[in-house]
Amino acid sequence: MLLLGERLTAAQMLQMGLLADVVDEPHQLRESAERYAQAIATLDPNAVTGARDVLRREADARALAGYREELNLLIRVLSH
């Protein structure tokens, strides 16, 4: 889908696990976010911080890998 430039619907992204929730009305967005925030607030703060840090490190590693791949592609394109 990325290469084809196709857009995904919210329902498709939800089905793929890219979204946790889909709402129909703008006011439902705040309500949904508050439910998630309240659920997170009940968890052990150290566990939440640890999970957040793992997610951030993983995102940074993926971004770095993506930058490297992009650079390699650019080098290949420019060398031909």
C-alpha positions as CSV (number, residue, x, y, z in Angstrom):
1,M,0.0,0.0,0.0
2,L,2.9,2.3,0.7
3,L,4.4,1.9,-2.7
4,L,1.0,2.2,-4.4
5,G,0.1,5.3,-2.5
6,E,-3.2,3.8,-1.4
7,R,-4.9,5.3,1.6
8,L,-6.3,3.1,4.3
9,T,-9.6,3.6,6.0
10,A,-9.9,3.8,9.7
11,A,-11.7,0.5,9.7
12,Q,-8.8,-1.1,7.8
13,M,-6.2,0.3,10.1
14,L,-8.2,-0.9,13.1
15,Q,-8.4,-4.3,11.7
16,M,-4.6,-4.3,11.1
17,G,-4.0,-3.3,14.6
18,L,-2.6,0.1,13.7
19,L,-5.4,1.8,15.7
20,A,-6.8,1.0,19.1
21,D,-10.2,2.7,18.6
22,V,-12.2,4.4,15.9
23,V,-14.9,7.0,16.7
24,D,-17.6,8.5,14.6
25,E,-18.0,11.9,16.2
26,P,-15.3,14.5,17.3
27,H,-16.6,14.5,21.0
28,Q,-16.1,10.7,21.1
29,L,-12.4,11.2,20.5
30,R,-11.9,12.9,23.8
31,E,-14.0,10.3,25.6
32,S,-12.0,7.5,24.1
33,A,-8.7,9.2,24.9
34,E,-9.8,9.8,28.5
35,R,-10.8,6.1,28.9
36,Y,-7.3,5.0,27.8
37,A,-5.7,7.7,30.0
38,Q,-7.7,6.5,33.0
39,A,-6.8,2.9,32.3
40,I,-3.1,3.8,32.0
41,A,-3.3,5.8,35.2
42,T,-4.2,2.7,37.2
43,L,-1.1,0.9,36.1
44,D,2.2,0.8,38.0
45,P,4.1,4.0,37.0
46,N,7.4,2.1,36.7
47,A,5.8,-0.3,34.3
48,V,4.3,2.5,32.2
49,T,7.6,4.4,32.1
50,G,9.5,1.2,31.2
51,A,7.1,0.4,28.4
52,R,7.2,3.9,27.1
53,D,11.0,3.9,27.0
54,V,11.0,0.6,25.2
55,L,8.6,1.9,22.6
56,R,10.7,5.1,22.1
57,R,13.9,3.1,21.7
58,E,12.3,0.8,19.2
59,A,10.9,3.8,17.2
60,D,14.3,5.4,17.2
61,A,15.9,2.2,16.0
62,R,13.4,1.8,13.2
63,A,13.8,5.4,12.2
64,L,17.6,5.1,12.0
65,A,17.2,1.9,10.0
66,G,14.9,3.7,7.6
67,Y,17.3,6.6,7.2
68,R,20.1,4.1,6.4
69,E,18.0,2.3,3.9
70,E,16.9,5.6,2.3
71,L,20.6,6.7,2.1
72,N,21.6,3.4,0.5
73,L,18.8,3.7,-2.1
74,L,19.9,7.3,-2.9
75,I,23.4,6.2,-3.3
76,R,22.4,3.4,-5.7
77,V,20.2,5.8,-7.7
78,L,22.9,8.4,-8.0
79,S,25.6,5.9,-8.9
80,H,23.7,4.7,-12.1
